[in-house]
Amino acid sequence: MANSTSNLDLIATAQAFKEMLANMLFDAASPSMIWGRRASTTNGLTWGYFGGTFVNNAGTANTIANGTVTLTASTTNYLMANPSTGAVTSNTTGFTAGLVPLYSIVTGTTGVTSYLDYRSYQPSITGGQLQSVANEGTGVGIYDTGSTGGAVKLKSLVAGTGISVVDNGNGTITIGASGTSGTVTGGANEGAGVSLFDAANSTASTLKYKTVVASTGVTVTDNGTSGIALGASAAASAGPAVQQAGSTVVSSATTVNFANGFVVTQPSTGVAQVTVNSPYGTPDTPPQTSSFPNTVNFASATLTQQSWGAQLSETSQGSEYVAAAYMSAYPSTPFQCVVRLKVMPLLTNFNGAGIAIRDSGTGKVMCFGLHSQGTGAGYVGVKNYNSPTSYSGWQYNALTVIIPPNWIRVRDNGTTMYWDISPDGVLWTNLASFSRTAFLANPNQIGLFVNANGIATAACFFSFYAGV
């Protein structure tokens, strides 16, 4: 609302483009113009009105288009809007209860002679002014939630046989019972055991009961008002009568150890869980080939699913050739990627396998893994590639011992990458750490790789995990 010191953008005498400012002001005030007289389409016995948008009392937004209404000549026409839909209607008898009054329009034989504007509110603003209240019966009125914003309806609460209804006149109603209403005339127990009420088959005048009967191993005791007790007899608590030949029975056992790395645990009564101890330390998490949908430089490579893991192989290539399969998304940092693998490198070439991290924007790749070198040495290191076929140099390398590690790991905390190895997936040794952007501007892909430089190379990835 503009006061004596206006917060509106006012039109100055000397300013240019006055019509633009005027239109902006009209746009801001347009919600109050809904259903208002539209002079440009009002002529003769045709009455034009503006449309707009309002939210009714049910919370529904209604969009009303600009429109016209044909008036009746030589009488008073009453224009109204539906408070739910916003639709405009007219008659010559008066404003209809429950509708929103808009205009009363007096007409002559050919046109409008005068009119009155009743648009003092919108239905969504006033919260639904009552036009009428009606009790649907002759008893005590109860509010009907099916009422509309313009017309409240009441249900009628009427006394019946054995039931009294009293309107206390202070906004409260008392409901009471009188006489001998609700007397049960009969009841029958359907069996010879302990009775239980049958709610499904009982009626107001006839009650039904089911019977609980004891059987082998189960006792039933009627404790009167304390309820019914079900118990196990001696027969039910006895040990098994039949035992398989050669079996061993251990009473209340929680753990039974067997030879050859087997462990049997009892996580709950009646359940035995057999676990095979892994000879490689931490139990494997075999990778699924479906977890690596994005492949790069994969024309002659194959990624095969086995029950024990994933096999990745590549035919012999003439030079550096990194074939890699990447996950659909790079994990959120901080994370670790843990792999157990076996690879078949030869000392006469430069092949290898392990974890690949790639920058898809530049195509650069970092290969963390087990590498053989043409000099006859084996390395546990990180090799950088400008592309899958263009070697850049070592990020880090170290000569392996006679038996290379089974487990390798890359950690990324969002700032630094760490390169680790382990004999069992539990005890880790950190070999190197460097900035995650030391070679890759934006590492955003991670997966498995083999490098078939000079000879066909295959690797089996028995375990793969990428997460916190």
C-alpha beads as a LAMMPS data file, in Angstrom:
LAMMPS data file: protein, C-alpha beads

468 atoms
467 bonds

1 atom types
1 bond types

-500.0 500.0 xlo xhi
-500.0 500.0 ylo yhi
-500.0 500.0 zlo zhi

Masses

1 110.0

Atoms # bond

1 1 1 0.000 0.000 0.000
2 1 1 1.469 3.396 -1.002
3 1 1 1.403 6.051 1.762
4 1 1 2.128 9.807 1.623
5 1 1 5.737 8.806 1.070
6 1 1 5.123 6.353 -1.754
7 1 1 7.090 3.183 -2.277
8 1 1 5.794 2.944 -5.845
9 1 1 7.702 3.863 -8.993
10 1 1 5.893 7.131 -9.814
11 1 1 5.582 8.665 -13.273
12 1 1 7.488 11.925 -13.708
13 1 1 6.278 14.683 -16.018
14 1 1 9.461 14.846 -18.066
15 1 1 10.338 11.168 -18.224
16 1 1 10.365 9.193 -21.437
17 1 1 8.499 5.921 -21.987
18 1 1 5.776 6.736 -19.487
19 1 1 3.683 3.919 -20.903
20 1 1 6.308 1.347 -19.870
21 1 1 6.286 2.479 -16.233
22 1 1 2.488 2.670 -16.235
23 1 1 2.258 -0.884 -17.572
24 1 1 4.681 -2.125 -14.894
25 1 1 2.533 -0.535 -12.170
26 1 1 -0.614 -2.068 -13.668
27 1 1 1.131 -5.463 -13.774
28 1 1 1.926 -5.239 -10.060
29 1 1 -1.694 -4.308 -9.271
30 1 1 -3.214 -6.882 -11.631
31 1 1 -4.243 -9.451 -8.936
32 1 1 -6.863 -6.969 -7.678
33 1 1 -8.255 -6.535 -11.198
34 1 1 -9.626 -10.094 -11.479
35 1 1 -13.259 -10.060 -12.734
36 1 1 -12.994 -6.243 -13.161
37 1 1 -14.838 -4.461 -15.987
38 1 1 -12.822 -4.573 -19.223
39 1 1 -13.836 -1.435 -21.131
40 1 1 -12.235 -2.498 -24.409
41 1 1 -14.627 -5.474 -24.757
42 1 1 -17.688 -3.855 -23.122
43 1 1 -20.136 -2.550 -25.733
44 1 1 -23.896 -2.454 -25.934
45 1 1 -25.306 -5.467 -24.105
46 1 1 -21.902 -7.212 -23.985
47 1 1 -20.030 -6.939 -20.683
48 1 1 -16.287 -7.661 -20.746
49 1 1 -14.234 -8.674 -17.729
50 1 1 -10.570 -9.305 -16.913
51 1 1 -9.290 -12.728 -15.962
52 1 1 -6.513 -13.574 -13.507
53 1 1 -5.500 -16.176 -10.923
54 1 1 -6.799 -16.833 -7.419
55 1 1 -6.402 -19.658 -4.890
56 1 1 -9.694 -20.993 -3.533
57 1 1 -10.304 -22.117 0.045
58 1 1 -9.251 -25.676 -0.856
59 1 1 -5.797 -24.372 -1.842
60 1 1 -6.326 -24.891 -5.588
61 1 1 -4.994 -22.213 -7.967
62 1 1 -7.535 -21.248 -10.654
63 1 1 -6.596 -19.383 -13.833
64 1 1 -9.455 -17.284 -15.286
65 1 1 -9.229 -16.089 -18.888
66 1 1 -10.492 -12.685 -20.058
67 1 1 -14.140 -13.090 -21.076
68 1 1 -17.509 -11.539 -21.880
69 1 1 -21.117 -11.984 -20.684
70 1 1 -24.240 -11.188 -22.707
71 1 1 -26.620 -8.998 -20.670
72 1 1 -30.425 -9.018 -20.694
73 1 1 -31.929 -5.726 -21.942
74 1 1 -34.087 -3.374 -19.809
75 1 1 -33.463 -5.011 -16.426
76 1 1 -30.877 -5.461 -13.652
77 1 1 -28.253 -8.120 -14.379
78 1 1 -26.312 -9.740 -11.525
79 1 1 -22.746 -10.957 -12.242
80 1 1 -21.246 -13.623 -9.941
81 1 1 -18.182 -15.912 -9.759
82 1 1 -17.963 -19.502 -8.527
83 1 1 -15.754 -19.526 -5.360
84 1 1 -14.251 -22.902 -6.291
85 1 1 -13.630 -22.569 -10.052
86 1 1 -13.840 -18.804 -10.652
87 1 1 -16.311 -19.237 -13.540
88 1 1 -18.484 -16.134 -14.193
89 1 1 -22.299 -16.424 -14.460
90 1 1 -25.208 -13.950 -14.483
91 1 1 -28.955 -13.784 -13.865
92 1 1 -31.699 -11.179 -13.491
93 1 1 -33.125 -12.341 -10.143
94 1 1 -30.351 -11.490 -7.660
95 1 1 -27.028 -12.712 -6.312
96 1 1 -27.049 -16.499 -5.781
97 1 1 -26.166 -17.695 -2.259
98 1 1 -22.708 -19.255 -2.133
99 1 1 -21.390 -17.398 -5.218
100 1 1 -19.110 -14.341 -5.192
101 1 1 -21.001 -11.087 -6.065
102 1 1 -19.214 -9.084 -8.799
103 1 1 -21.485 -6.429 -10.351
104 1 1 -25.159 -5.380 -10.534
105 1 1 -25.689 -3.866 -14.003
106 1 1 -28.766 -1.855 -15.074
107 1 1 -29.477 -2.011 -18.813
108 1 1 -31.661 -0.159 -21.244
109 1 1 -32.881 -1.450 -24.553
110 1 1 -29.475 -1.210 -26.240
111 1 1 -26.819 -0.860 -23.559
112 1 1 -25.711 -0.318 -19.961
113 1 1 -27.136 2.690 -18.115
114 1 1 -25.391 2.170 -14.730
115 1 1 -23.626 -0.449 -12.627
116 1 1 -22.421 -1.139 -9.079
117 1 1 -19.088 -2.871 -8.264
118 1 1 -19.328 -5.462 -5.440
119 1 1 -15.747 -6.809 -5.773
120 1 1 -14.692 -5.998 -2.209
121 1 1 -12.876 -9.333 -1.743
122 1 1 -11.715 -12.581 -3.322
123 1 1 -12.793 -15.967 -1.927
124 1 1 -9.207 -16.997 -1.091
125 1 1 -8.668 -13.789 0.920
126 1 1 -11.842 -13.749 3.021
127 1 1 -11.629 -17.429 4.016
128 1 1 -15.154 -18.198 2.753
129 1 1 -17.980 -15.859 3.824
130 1 1 -21.034 -17.863 4.874
131 1 1 -24.105 -17.420 2.719
132 1 1 -26.328 -20.030 4.354
133 1 1 -26.483 -22.668 7.095
134 1 1 -28.815 -25.648 6.814
135 1 1 -29.538 -28.542 9.204
136 1 1 -30.274 -31.650 7.190
137 1 1 -32.503 -33.197 9.896
138 1 1 -34.719 -32.405 12.903
139 1 1 -32.369 -33.515 15.686
140 1 1 -29.319 -31.901 17.289
141 1 1 -27.088 -30.341 14.617
142 1 1 -23.561 -31.704 14.098
143 1 1 -21.153 -29.937 11.705
144 1 1 -20.845 -31.703 8.342
145 1 1 -17.225 -31.558 7.117
146 1 1 -18.586 -31.810 3.573
147 1 1 -19.678 -28.159 3.873
148 1 1 -18.424 -25.602 1.336
149 1 1 -16.913 -22.186 2.030
150 1 1 -20.190 -20.452 1.207
151 1 1 -22.702 -22.899 2.648
152 1 1 -22.328 -24.775 5.952
153 1 1 -24.232 -28.047 6.347
154 1 1 -25.180 -29.765 9.610
155 1 1 -25.912 -33.429 10.229
156 1 1 -28.702 -34.278 12.643
157 1 1 -28.020 -36.446 15.725
158 1 1 -31.305 -38.133 16.722
159 1 1 -32.043 -40.240 19.825
160 1 1 -33.132 -43.853 19.345
161 1 1 -34.278 -46.843 21.362
162 1 1 -32.248 -46.922 24.577
163 1 1 -30.153 -43.860 23.527
164 1 1 -30.795 -40.253 24.600
165 1 1 -29.275 -37.121 23.012
166 1 1 -29.304 -33.837 24.974
167 1 1 -28.147 -30.449 23.624
168 1 1 -26.685 -28.699 26.677
169 1 1 -26.932 -25.284 25.001
170 1 1 -23.297 -24.407 25.731
171 1 1 -21.685 -26.028 22.710
172 1 1 -21.695 -29.553 24.189
173 1 1 -23.922 -32.597 23.659
174 1 1 -24.582 -35.423 26.130
175 1 1 -25.272 -38.936 24.801
176 1 1 -26.661 -41.422 27.319
177 1 1 -28.164 -44.914 27.558
178 1 1 -31.603 -45.605 28.999
179 1 1 -33.770 -48.645 29.702
180 1 1 -32.369 -52.136 29.160
181 1 1 -30.767 -51.626 25.769
182 1 1 -28.089 -54.078 24.667
183 1 1 -29.122 -57.106 26.760
184 1 1 -27.496 -60.326 25.550
185 1 1 -30.201 -62.948 25.107
186 1 1 -27.981 -65.957 24.414
187 1 1 -24.442 -67.290 24.204
188 1 1 -22.916 -70.575 23.082
189 1 1 -19.472 -72.157 23.418
190 1 1 -18.675 -74.031 20.212
191 1 1 -16.351 -76.573 21.879
192 1 1 -15.485 -78.271 25.164
193 1 1 -12.165 -76.516 25.886
194 1 1 -11.314 -73.062 27.253
195 1 1 -13.574 -70.392 25.723
196 1 1 -12.348 -67.461 23.608
197 1 1 -14.712 -64.746 22.367
198 1 1 -15.549 -65.083 18.649
199 1 1 -15.780 -61.473 17.474
200 1 1 -16.386 -62.382 13.831
201 1 1 -19.507 -64.513 14.399
202 1 1 -21.066 -62.833 17.470
203 1 1 -24.097 -60.543 17.091
204 1 1 -25.661 -57.935 19.390
205 1 1 -28.031 -60.526 20.834
206 1 1 -26.066 -63.784 20.450
207 1 1 -22.435 -64.215 21.472
208 1 1 -20.189 -66.957 20.036
209 1 1 -17.064 -68.487 21.558
210 1 1 -14.180 -70.516 20.132
211 1 1 -12.453 -73.268 22.127
212 1 1 -8.723 -73.593 22.837
213 1 1 -7.842 -77.274 23.392
214 1 1 -4.568 -78.718 24.709
215 1 1 -2.633 -81.116 22.476
216 1 1 0.664 -83.001 22.414
217 1 1 3.362 -80.787 23.909
218 1 1 0.971 -77.861 24.627
219 1 1 -0.973 -77.120 27.822
220 1 1 -3.903 -74.693 28.184
221 1 1 -4.774 -73.222 31.604
222 1 1 -7.817 -71.001 32.341
223 1 1 -6.686 -68.537 35.019
224 1 1 -10.085 -66.866 35.360
225 1 1 -9.931 -63.074 35.204
226 1 1 -6.141 -63.256 34.791
227 1 1 -6.484 -64.765 31.314
228 1 1 -5.475 -67.994 29.583
229 1 1 -1.930 -69.421 29.795
230 1 1 -0.375 -71.545 27.030
231 1 1 2.608 -73.701 28.012
232 1 1 4.897 -76.449 26.751
233 1 1 4.563 -79.901 28.243
234 1 1 7.463 -82.245 29.025
235 1 1 7.026 -83.941 25.668
236 1 1 7.607 -80.667 23.824
237 1 1 10.794 -79.768 25.720
238 1 1 12.472 -83.163 25.259
239 1 1 15.492 -83.562 22.959
240 1 1 15.211 -84.967 19.441
241 1 1 14.405 -88.639 19.323
242 1 1 16.197 -89.234 15.992
243 1 1 19.861 -88.346 15.290
244 1 1 21.656 -88.864 11.996
245 1 1 24.445 -91.430 12.161
246 1 1 27.881 -89.846 12.497
247 1 1 26.585 -86.423 13.612
248 1 1 27.860 -84.523 16.652
249 1 1 25.467 -82.788 19.073
250 1 1 26.807 -79.810 21.046
251 1 1 24.487 -78.449 23.729
252 1 1 24.045 -74.616 23.656
253 1 1 27.047 -74.198 21.360
254 1 1 27.910 -70.737 20.088
255 1 1 31.045 -71.546 18.050
256 1 1 32.386 -74.834 16.648
257 1 1 35.742 -74.793 14.808
258 1 1 36.640 -77.325 12.129
259 1 1 39.888 -78.086 10.363
260 1 1 40.886 -76.549 7.022
261 1 1 39.772 -73.028 7.873
262 1 1 36.050 -73.619 8.470
263 1 1 34.202 -71.829 11.291
264 1 1 30.605 -72.619 12.308
265 1 1 28.735 -69.999 14.343
266 1 1 25.256 -69.969 15.865
267 1 1 23.925 -66.405 15.394
268 1 1 20.502 -67.458 16.705
269 1 1 18.852 -70.543 18.179
270 1 1 18.351 -73.281 15.606
271 1 1 20.577 -71.604 12.987
272 1 1 24.130 -72.639 12.050
273 1 1 26.331 -70.407 9.883
274 1 1 29.413 -71.875 8.165
275 1 1 32.236 -69.483 7.214
276 1 1 35.351 -70.378 5.205
277 1 1 38.454 -68.487 6.315
278 1 1 40.145 -66.865 3.316
279 1 1 43.811 -67.847 2.826
280 1 1 44.338 -64.280 1.516
281 1 1 43.185 -62.441 4.668
282 1 1 40.144 -60.186 4.330
283 1 1 37.162 -61.983 2.697
284 1 1 36.845 -61.009 -0.964
285 1 1 34.172 -58.730 -2.424
286 1 1 34.062 -60.138 -5.991
287 1 1 33.489 -57.339 -8.542
288 1 1 30.546 -57.479 -10.938
289 1 1 31.280 -56.627 -14.566
290 1 1 28.013 -54.668 -14.672
291 1 1 29.619 -52.181 -12.259
292 1 1 32.059 -51.089 -14.998
293 1 1 29.895 -49.906 -17.931
294 1 1 32.323 -47.304 -19.335
295 1 1 35.229 -48.727 -21.344
296 1 1 38.151 -46.858 -22.963
297 1 1 40.584 -48.313 -25.562
298 1 1 38.670 -51.591 -25.350
299 1 1 38.469 -52.694 -29.008
300 1 1 40.104 -56.106 -28.490
301 1 1 39.883 -56.381 -24.683
302 1 1 37.425 -58.631 -22.830
303 1 1 35.909 -58.326 -19.347
304 1 1 34.409 -61.656 -18.232
305 1 1 32.327 -62.393 -15.136
306 1 1 33.267 -65.396 -13.012
307 1 1 31.820 -66.494 -9.677
308 1 1 35.156 -65.669 -8.012
309 1 1 35.643 -62.266 -9.670
310 1 1 36.194 -60.501 -12.999
311 1 1 38.732 -61.457 -15.692
312 1 1 40.229 -58.644 -17.812
313 1 1 42.452 -59.543 -20.774
314 1 1 43.928 -57.841 -23.850
315 1 1 45.645 -59.181 -26.947
316 1 1 49.271 -58.309 -27.656
317 1 1 49.853 -54.711 -28.756
318 1 1 52.995 -53.221 -30.273
319 1 1 53.503 -50.540 -27.632
320 1 1 51.938 -48.996 -24.525
321 1 1 48.239 -49.919 -24.587
322 1 1 46.036 -49.347 -21.517
323 1 1 42.599 -50.991 -21.781
324 1 1 40.333 -49.939 -18.917
325 1 1 36.748 -50.413 -17.707
326 1 1 35.410 -47.639 -15.463
327 1 1 32.579 -47.351 -12.939
328 1 1 29.532 -45.230 -13.814
329 1 1 30.436 -42.603 -11.179
330 1 1 33.552 -41.501 -9.281
331 1 1 33.031 -42.002 -5.497
332 1 1 32.610 -38.961 -3.275
333 1 1 35.758 -38.067 -1.370
334 1 1 37.109 -39.153 1.006
335 1 1 37.082 -42.759 -0.254
336 1 1 39.315 -45.796 -0.737
337 1 1 39.507 -48.245 -3.639
338 1 1 40.743 -51.707 -2.553
339 1 1 41.646 -54.495 -5.014
340 1 1 43.024 -58.064 -4.762
341 1 1 44.332 -59.313 -8.096
342 1 1 46.605 -61.733 -9.916
343 1 1 48.303 -60.731 -13.173
344 1 1 50.478 -62.646 -15.698
345 1 1 53.332 -60.244 -16.559
346 1 1 56.435 -61.278 -18.505
347 1 1 59.872 -59.831 -17.740
348 1 1 60.507 -59.113 -21.424
349 1 1 57.844 -56.440 -21.812
350 1 1 56.202 -53.473 -20.081
351 1 1 52.790 -54.873 -19.228
352 1 1 50.755 -54.757 -15.988
353 1 1 47.324 -54.460 -14.312
354 1 1 45.579 -52.731 -11.421
355 1 1 43.463 -49.640 -10.633
356 1 1 43.010 -46.920 -13.286
357 1 1 41.999 -43.318 -12.448
358 1 1 41.160 -41.063 -15.416
359 1 1 40.393 -37.422 -16.205
360 1 1 37.676 -37.722 -18.875
361 1 1 38.165 -34.066 -19.855
362 1 1 41.816 -34.456 -20.883
363 1 1 41.954 -38.223 -21.431
364 1 1 44.929 -38.584 -19.076
365 1 1 45.198 -41.816 -17.018
366 1 1 47.058 -42.828 -13.836
367 1 1 47.662 -46.596 -13.535
368 1 1 48.142 -47.848 -9.955
369 1 1 49.250 -51.483 -10.016
370 1 1 51.771 -54.234 -10.642
371 1 1 54.055 -53.512 -13.620
372 1 1 56.813 -55.502 -15.286
373 1 1 59.670 -53.716 -17.025
374 1 1 61.794 -54.773 -19.989
375 1 1 64.888 -54.636 -17.792
376 1 1 63.687 -57.729 -15.947
377 1 1 62.486 -55.850 -12.883
378 1 1 58.991 -55.786 -11.444
379 1 1 57.499 -52.637 -9.953
380 1 1 54.700 -51.729 -7.593
381 1 1 54.045 -48.240 -8.856
382 1 1 51.981 -45.509 -10.466
383 1 1 52.437 -44.819 -14.197
384 1 1 51.114 -41.671 -15.892
385 1 1 49.696 -41.683 -19.434
386 1 1 48.782 -38.666 -21.580
387 1 1 46.372 -41.049 -23.325
388 1 1 45.788 -44.827 -23.158
389 1 1 48.582 -45.290 -25.739
390 1 1 50.932 -42.422 -24.784
391 1 1 53.227 -43.047 -21.786
392 1 1 54.231 -39.915 -19.824
393 1 1 56.355 -41.197 -16.936
394 1 1 56.371 -42.632 -13.426
395 1 1 54.447 -40.848 -10.699
396 1 1 56.020 -43.356 -8.272
397 1 1 57.746 -46.751 -8.566
398 1 1 59.379 -49.299 -6.287
399 1 1 60.955 -52.667 -7.015
400 1 1 58.846 -55.596 -5.820
401 1 1 60.057 -58.476 -3.702
402 1 1 60.089 -61.995 -5.108
403 1 1 56.405 -62.453 -4.206
404 1 1 54.370 -59.346 -5.135
405 1 1 51.508 -58.213 -2.877
406 1 1 48.000 -59.540 -3.458
407 1 1 46.268 -56.376 -2.216
408 1 1 46.621 -52.800 -3.536
409 1 1 44.772 -49.667 -2.485
410 1 1 44.269 -46.040 -3.605
411 1 1 42.913 -43.436 -1.173
412 1 1 41.599 -39.988 -2.189
413 1 1 40.627 -37.478 0.524
414 1 1 39.788 -34.677 -1.915
415 1 1 43.274 -33.116 -1.665
416 1 1 45.832 -35.948 -1.590
417 1 1 46.057 -39.422 -3.135
418 1 1 47.768 -42.289 -1.253
419 1 1 49.239 -45.480 -2.795
420 1 1 49.231 -48.514 -0.419
421 1 1 49.960 -52.275 -0.551
422 1 1 49.061 -55.135 1.815
423 1 1 49.650 -58.895 2.205
424 1 1 46.143 -59.568 3.552
425 1 1 43.894 -56.501 3.085
426 1 1 44.211 -55.633 6.786
427 1 1 47.833 -54.629 7.397
428 1 1 48.625 -51.808 4.932
429 1 1 51.913 -50.118 4.005
430 1 1 51.848 -46.666 2.430
431 1 1 54.315 -46.335 -0.466
432 1 1 53.593 -42.812 -1.697
433 1 1 51.332 -39.782 -1.437
434 1 1 50.927 -36.835 -3.808
435 1 1 48.424 -34.129 -4.769
436 1 1 45.350 -35.571 -6.489
437 1 1 45.916 -32.960 -9.234
438 1 1 49.647 -33.649 -9.628
439 1 1 48.966 -35.200 -13.059
440 1 1 45.164 -35.222 -13.463
441 1 1 43.374 -31.856 -13.480
442 1 1 40.023 -33.427 -12.561
443 1 1 40.047 -37.159 -11.649
444 1 1 36.470 -38.292 -12.286
445 1 1 36.621 -41.968 -13.393
446 1 1 37.941 -45.055 -11.587
447 1 1 38.066 -48.709 -12.617
448 1 1 40.260 -51.666 -13.697
449 1 1 43.041 -51.800 -16.320
450 1 1 45.495 -54.072 -18.103
451 1 1 48.457 -52.924 -20.223
452 1 1 49.281 -55.343 -23.059
453 1 1 52.533 -53.717 -24.199
454 1 1 54.347 -56.242 -26.355
455 1 1 52.444 -59.355 -25.288
456 1 1 48.912 -60.524 -24.439
457 1 1 48.136 -59.781 -20.799
458 1 1 45.423 -61.093 -18.474
459 1 1 44.483 -60.327 -14.888
460 1 1 41.874 -61.658 -12.491
461 1 1 40.370 -59.217 -10.004
462 1 1 39.145 -61.293 -7.064
463 1 1 38.053 -58.370 -4.886
464 1 1 37.027 -54.761 -5.606
465 1 1 35.656 -52.148 -3.246
466 1 1 35.260 -48.379 -3.777
467 1 1 33.719 -46.412 -0.911
468 1 1 34.337 -44.946 2.528

Bonds

1 1 1 2
2 1 2 3
3 1 3 4
4 1 4 5
5 1 5 6
6 1 6 7
7 1 7 8
8 1 8 9
9 1 9 10
10 1 10 11
11 1 11 12
12 1 12 13
13 1 13 14
14 1 14 15
15 1 15 16
16 1 16 17
17 1 17 18
18 1 18 19
19 1 19 20
20 1 20 21
21 1 21 22
22 1 22 23
23 1 23 24
24 1 24 25
25 1 25 26
26 1 26 27
27 1 27 28
28 1 28 29
29 1 29 30
30 1 30 31
31 1 31 32
32 1 32 33
33 1 33 34
34 1 34 35
35 1 35 36
36 1 36 37
37 1 37 38
38 1 38 39
39 1 39 40
40 1 40 41
41 1 41 42
42 1 42 43
43 1 43 44
44 1 44 45
45 1 45 46
46 1 46 47
47 1 47 48
48 1 48 49
49 1 49 50
50 1 50 51
51 1 51 52
52 1 52 53
53 1 53 54
54 1 54 55
55 1 55 56
56 1 56 57
57 1 57 58
58 1 58 59
59 1 59 60
60 1 60 61
61 1 61 62
62 1 62 63
63 1 63 64
64 1 64 65
65 1 65 66
66 1 66 67
67 1 67 68
68 1 68 69
69 1 69 70
70 1 70 71
71 1 71 72
72 1 72 73
73 1 73 74
74 1 74 75
75 1 75 76
76 1 76 77
77 1 77 78
78 1 78 79
79 1 79 80
80 1 80 81
81 1 81 82
82 1 82 83
83 1 83 84
84 1 84 85
85 1 85 86
86 1 86 87
87 1 87 88
88 1 88 89
89 1 89 90
90 1 90 91
91 1 91 92
92 1 92 93
93 1 93 94
94 1 94 95
95 1 95 96
96 1 96 97
97 1 97 98
98 1 98 99
99 1 99 100
100 1 100 101
101 1 101 102
102 1 102 103
103 1 103 104
104 1 104 105
105 1 105 106
106 1 106 107
107 1 107 108
108 1 108 109
109 1 109 110
110 1 110 111
111 1 111 112
112 1 112 113
113 1 113 114
114 1 114 115
115 1 115 116
116 1 116 117
117 1 117 118
118 1 118 119
119 1 119 120
120 1 120 121
121 1 121 122
122 1 122 123
123 1 123 124
124 1 124 125
125 1 125 126
126 1 126 127
127 1 127 128
128 1 128 129
129 1 129 130
130 1 130 131
131 1 131 132
132 1 132 133
133 1 133 134
134 1 134 135
135 1 135 136
136 1 136 137
137 1 137 138
138 1 138 139
139 1 139 140
140 1 140 141
141 1 141 142
142 1 142 143
143 1 143 144
144 1 144 145
145 1 145 146
146 1 146 147
147 1 147 148
148 1 148 149
149 1 149 150
150 1 150 151
151 1 151 152
152 1 152 153
153 1 153 154
154 1 154 155
155 1 155 156
156 1 156 157
157 1 157 158
158 1 158 159
159 1 159 160
160 1 160 161
161 1 161 162
162 1 162 163
163 1 163 164
164 1 164 165
165 1 165 166
166 1 166 167
167 1 167 168
168 1 168 169
169 1 169 170
170 1 170 171
171 1 171 172
172 1 172 173
173 1 173 174
174 1 174 175
175 1 175 176
176 1 176 177
177 1 177 178
178 1 178 179
179 1 179 180
180 1 180 181
181 1 181 182
182 1 182 183
183 1 183 184
184 1 184 185
185 1 185 186
186 1 186 187
187 1 187 188
188 1 188 189
189 1 189 190
190 1 190 191
191 1 191 192
192 1 192 193
193 1 193 194
194 1 194 195
195 1 195 196
196 1 196 197
197 1 197 198
198 1 198 199
199 1 199 200
200 1 200 201
201 1 201 202
202 1 202 203
203 1 203 204
204 1 204 205
205 1 205 206
206 1 206 207
207 1 207 208
208 1 208 209
209 1 209 210
210 1 210 211
211 1 211 212
212 1 212 213
213 1 213 214
214 1 214 215
215 1 215 216
216 1 216 217
217 1 217 218
218 1 218 219
219 1 219 220
220 1 220 221
221 1 221 222
222 1 222 223
223 1 223 224
224 1 224 225
225 1 225 226
226 1 226 227
227 1 227 228
228 1 228 229
229 1 229 230
230 1 230 231
231 1 231 232
232 1 232 233
233 1 233 234
234 1 234 235
235 1 235 236
236 1 236 237
237 1 237 238
238 1 238 239
239 1 239 240
240 1 240 241
241 1 241 242
242 1 242 243
243 1 243 244
244 1 244 245
245 1 245 246
246 1 246 247
247 1 247 248
248 1 248 249
249 1 249 250
250 1 250 251
251 1 251 252
252 1 252 253
253 1 253 254
254 1 254 255
255 1 255 256
256 1 256 257
257 1 257 258
258 1 258 259
259 1 259 260
260 1 260 261
261 1 261 262
262 1 262 263
263 1 263 264
264 1 264 265
265 1 265 266
266 1 266 267
267 1 267 268
268 1 268 269
269 1 269 270
270 1 270 271
271 1 271 272
272 1 272 273
273 1 273 274
274 1 274 275
275 1 275 276
276 1 276 277
277 1 277 278
278 1 278 279
279 1 279 280
280 1 280 281
281 1 281 282
282 1 282 283
283 1 283 284
284 1 284 285
285 1 285 286
286 1 286 287
287 1 287 288
288 1 288 289
289 1 289 290
290 1 290 291
291 1 291 292
292 1 292 293
293 1 293 294
294 1 294 295
295 1 295 296
296 1 296 297
297 1 297 298
298 1 298 299
299 1 299 300
300 1 300 301
301 1 301 302
302 1 302 303
303 1 303 304
304 1 304 305
305 1 305 306
306 1 306 307
307 1 307 308
308 1 308 309
309 1 309 310
310 1 310 311
311 1 311 312
312 1 312 313
313 1 313 314
314 1 314 315
315 1 315 316
316 1 316 317
317 1 317 318
318 1 318 319
319 1 319 320
320 1 320 321
321 1 321 322
322 1 322 323
323 1 323 324
324 1 324 325
325 1 325 326
326 1 326 327
327 1 327 328
328 1 328 329
329 1 329 330
330 1 330 331
331 1 331 332
332 1 332 333
333 1 333 334
334 1 334 335
335 1 335 336
336 1 336 337
337 1 337 338
338 1 338 339
339 1 339 340
340 1 340 341
341 1 341 342
342 1 342 343
343 1 343 344
344 1 344 345
345 1 345 346
346 1 346 347
347 1 347 348
348 1 348 349
349 1 349 350
350 1 350 351
351 1 351 352
352 1 352 353
353 1 353 354
354 1 354 355
355 1 355 356
356 1 356 357
357 1 357 358
358 1 358 359
359 1 359 360
360 1 360 361
361 1 361 362
362 1 362 363
363 1 363 364
364 1 364 365
365 1 365 366
366 1 366 367
367 1 367 368
368 1 368 369
369 1 369 370
370 1 370 371
371 1 371 372
372 1 372 373
373 1 373 374
374 1 374 375
375 1 375 376
376 1 376 377
377 1 377 378
378 1 378 379
379 1 379 380
380 1 380 381
381 1 381 382
382 1 382 383
383 1 383 384
384 1 384 385
385 1 385 386
386 1 386 387
387 1 387 388
388 1 388 389
389 1 389 390
390 1 390 391
391 1 391 392
392 1 392 393
393 1 393 394
394 1 394 395
395 1 395 396
396 1 396 397
397 1 397 398
398 1 398 399
399 1 399 400
400 1 400 401
401 1 401 402
402 1 402 403
403 1 403 404
404 1 404 405
405 1 405 406
406 1 406 407
407 1 407 408
408 1 408 409
409 1 409 410
410 1 410 411
411 1 411 412
412 1 412 413
413 1 413 414
414 1 414 415
415 1 415 416
416 1 416 417
417 1 417 418
418 1 418 419
419 1 419 420
420 1 420 421
421 1 421 422
422 1 422 423
423 1 423 424
424 1 424 425
425 1 425 426
426 1 426 427
427 1 427 428
428 1 428 429
429 1 429 430
430 1 430 431
431 1 431 432
432 1 432 433
433 1 433 434
434 1 434 435
435 1 435 436
436 1 436 437
437 1 437 438
438 1 438 439
439 1 439 440
440 1 440 441
441 1 441 442
442 1 442 443
443 1 443 444
444 1 444 445
445 1 445 446
446 1 446 447
447 1 447 448
448 1 448 449
449 1 449 450
450 1 450 451
451 1 451 452
452 1 452 453
453 1 453 454
454 1 454 455
455 1 455 456
456 1 456 457
457 1 457 458
458 1 458 459
459 1 459 460
460 1 460 461
461 1 461 462
462 1 462 463
463 1 463 464
464 1 464 465
465 1 465 466
466 1 466 467
467 1 467 468
